[in-house]
Amino acid sequence: MFSSKWKPLKKELKAALKSSSDQDSLSQDERKLIEGIREVTNQANKNNVTRTMAYLQFFQKYPEIHWALLAHLVSRNAGWNMTDLKGEYLPKLLTGKEVVDFFVFLERGNWLIFQDAYPQLLLYEASKKHGRPLFHLLKPLNISAFMSPFWNRFWINKKSEELTKALIINEQHYIESRVVRNHQYMETVMDKVMFKLQDILAMNHILFPYVTPIQQKTKLTGGTVHHFSAVNERVYLGRALYELLYSVRSRLDQIIQWASTHPHTGSRKDYWPQLFNTIYETAPGHVHEMAVSPCRRDQKGPKIYSPELETCWEDWIHPSPESGDWFKHVNVMELLKEDVKEFNNDIETVYCRTLEEIELASQAKHTFFR
């Protein structure tokens, strides 16, 4: 049941479901704007590095769009996961086909979300420049009808939290059938590689680095992904990450400062240069061995190899996104209202334990299966 608080939004979403877009009624200026938005989006959507930095640059211009910062940080993690596939450990644990399959899975999701979300951000920017809302152009841009009421409401009420939640819901539903439930990825990734990485090695952490002002030490906050295949769980994860990100103003400022002063390369050296390096330091025929816990970050021996993305993966050529609007029923509003679990904020210890486990797994495979 929807309380009276949600009735206006429910009405707006019902109207959006029934609305249609007449492409022929667009003015020449509107067609030109849409064409320009698509061109800029395509240019910025070359690879994980370009799209990740585009999110940050947009947030720096329009900090009221909280989702752009969240998207930047989550996209950084996607890039780190992509380079891990060519890094110190995973090539020893996965087959060459599994490495490529998982990269394509990560890249397709990252690419799809950007090509759906970034035009919305650019349309907001155009609305700001024109001094009036232009969100009637969302539909000609093939954006879900779900988003139209939220952008129009945000133009009036400036409620960043509501818009962020809506964008999280939209993007996770957008990739549901196109990636997560796509039979190609279910057979090659979800049933095989994700099982190896998540259930066996717990490689499912999302990290937000920041530097403490007094000790000048790089710290990590963030959360762990569970039940990735369930769309509702991914929505709740996104909302929990958002609440964590904006829950402490001083830490938020430190995260923004770190992101602004550390360009994204895809290498984990970006946040822990004491532990990771873009150069392979382990001797040929040997498996990397850490002398002390990775959380101490004062390794005396070789550092963990973590390459930059653009040196280990070529830009991927994507087929056009599948057509169709995921939004079919207003009951999806329930995802706006549900409370989400708070993270215990001990992700750094958990992540260090994961590094130790994956190193042990690499050593075991090297010992018994070489």
Buried (B, 14 or more C-beta within 10 A) or exposed (E): EEEEEBEEBBEBBEEBBEEEBEEEEBEEEBEEBBEEBBEBBEEBBBBBBBBBBBBBEBBBEBEEBBBBBBBBBBBBBBBBBBBBBBBBBBBBBBEEEBBBBBBBBBBBBBBBBBBBBBBBBBBBBBBBEEEEBBBBBBBBBBBBBBBBBBBBBBBEEEEBBBBBBBBBBBBBBBBBEBBBEBEEBBEBBBEBBBEBBBEEBBBBBBBBBBBEEEEEEBBBBBBBBEEBEBBBBBBBBBBBBBBBBBEEEEBBEBBBEBBEEBEBBBBBBBBBBEBBBBEBEBEEEEBBEBEEBBBEBEBEEBBBBBBBBBEBBEEBEEEEBEEEBBBEEBEBBEBBEEEBEEBEBEBBEBBBBBBEBBBEBBBEBEEEEE
